[in-house]
Amino acid sequence: MRYDNGRKPLLTQIAISLPFAVLRVHLLSECNPVGIEANAAYYGFGLMIYALFNVLFVTEFFRTAWKAGKAFLIALIPASLMALAMEVIVHFPGFGWLDSVAPADLVRQLPILAAGIAVYAAGAWVAYAVAARRFEKVDL
């Protein structure tokens, strides 16, 4: 069984969004008043959210290979809560550097990006391993 855990769509989304994130910084000088800026921390947190969703959705779906909607909701709720936390945390004192696009703050954001890449890779491996094992037991 070949399973790529959605890496191609993820990489496509990142490749499409990165130029716009860079353009936004150079064309619009105002800060984003709503949530986190599109910076290294944003992409790191985003990868963690993708990993959480993939692990929960794929492993739950291949438990029976039925009720994709149930598996989707089981994955969507924690992923949405994590996204909400990511967007809200930048408004707390001491976490303003997460919302910055300044080069000095980029150094502090890069570990979050690295952690996001590691969590996504580990999540893809876990989702694949569990889903492949469960797929063998599912009677389609």
Secondary structure, DSSP 8 states (H G I E B T S, - for coil): ----TTHHHHHHHHHHHHHHHHHHHHH--S--SSS--SSHHHHHHHHHHHHHHHHHHHHHHHHHS--HHHHHHHHHHHHHHHHHHHHHHTTSTT-GGGG---HHHHHHHHHHHHHHHHHHHHHHHHHHHHHHHHHHH---
